[in-house]
Amino acid sequence: MLSFLIRRVTTDTEVRSVSTGLEAMELINEKEFDLYILDIWLPDIDGIKLCRAIRGGGSQKPILFLTAAVTAVDQHDAFDAGATMFLKKPFDIARIPKIVQNYLQN
């Protein structure tokens, strides 16, 4: 149940890991990130609500879901909330750096 907020800083990349939606919202209110990796299952608010809040704040940055919540409804809700990509667990973790790199280059 972790989510990651990623931001390019000159030639470096800042990765912030949060375990609750409220933690994520606090960081997002401080600065915009270049990429969001969310889980649907967070202890306080679900990732769908967090995604809607990010989009509601005007961000058009990519939002990826990495989640074990794999029903068609979960996937539909994620895309309806503004998700860019939806990856179901289990997945090949080795794919993540390439996916992140591709989104950060755009």
C-alpha positions in Angstrom: 0.0 0.0 0.0 2.6 2.6 -1.1 2.3 5.3 -3.6 5.1 7.1 -5.3 5.4 10.7 -6.4 8.2 11.4 -8.9 9.7 14.8 -9.9 12.5 15.6 -12.2 15.0 18.0 -10.6 17.5 19.2 -13.1 19.4 16.0 -14.0 18.3 14.1 -10.9 15.0 12.5 -10.1 13.2 12.9 -6.7 11.1 10.0 -5.6 8.8 10.4 -2.6 7.1 7.4 -1.1 3.9 7.8 0.9 1.7 5.3 2.6 -1.5 7.3 2.9 -3.5 9.5 0.6 -3.3 12.4 3.1 0.5 12.3 3.0 0.4 12.4 -0.8 -2.0 15.4 -0.8 0.3 17.3 1.6 3.3 16.8 -0.7 1.2 17.6 -3.8 0.0 20.8 -2.3 3.7 21.8 -1.8 4.8 21.1 -5.3 3.7 19.5 -8.5 5.3 16.1 -9.4 6.0 14.9 -13.0 4.6 11.4 -12.4 2.3 9.8 -9.9 2.3 6.0 -9.2 -0.7 5.1 -7.1 -2.3 2.1 -5.4 -6.0 1.9 -5.2 -5.9 0.5 -1.6 -4.6 3.2 0.7 -5.6 3.3 4.4 -7.3 6.6 4.5 -8.6 7.6 1.0 -8.5 5.3 -1.9 -6.2 5.9 -4.9 -9.2 6.7 -7.1 -10.1 9.6 -4.9 -6.5 10.7 -4.8 -6.3 10.5 -8.6 -9.5 12.7 -8.9 -8.0 15.2 -6.5 -4.8 15.4 -8.5 -6.8 16.0 -11.7 -9.1 18.4 -9.9 -6.1 20.4 -9.0 -5.3 20.9 -12.7 -2.4 18.5 -13.1 -2.2 16.8 -16.5 0.9 14.8 -15.4 0.8 11.0 -15.9 -0.9 8.9 -13.2 -0.1 5.2 -13.1 -1.9 2.7 -11.0 0.0 -0.3 -9.7 -2.5 -2.4 -7.8 -3.8 -5.8 -6.8 -7.4 -4.4 -7.2 -8.0 -6.0 -10.6 -11.7 -6.0 -11.3 -13.0 -4.4 -14.4 -14.8 -1.9 -12.2 -11.5 -0.9 -10.5 -9.8 -0.4 -13.9 -12.8 1.6 -15.3 -12.9 3.8 -12.2 -9.2 4.5 -12.4 -9.4 5.6 -16.0 -12.6 7.5 -15.3 -10.7 9.4 -12.5 -7.9 10.4 -15.0 -5.4 7.5 -14.8 -2.9 7.3 -17.7 -2.0 3.6 -17.2 -3.2 0.7 -15.1 -0.8 -2.2 -14.1 -2.2 -5.2 -12.3 -0.2 -7.0 -9.6 1.6 -9.3 -9.9 3.7 -7.8 -12.6 7.3 -7.8 -13.8 9.0 -5.2 -11.5 11.8 -4.9 -14.0 9.4 -3.1 -16.4 8.9 -0.2 -14.0 12.1 1.8 -14.6 11.5 1.8 -18.4 7.8 2.8 -17.9 8.9 5.7 -15.6 11.7 6.7 -17.9 9.3 6.8 -20.9 6.8 9.0 -19.1 9.4 11.4 -17.7 10.9 11.9 -21.2 7.5 13.1 -22.6 
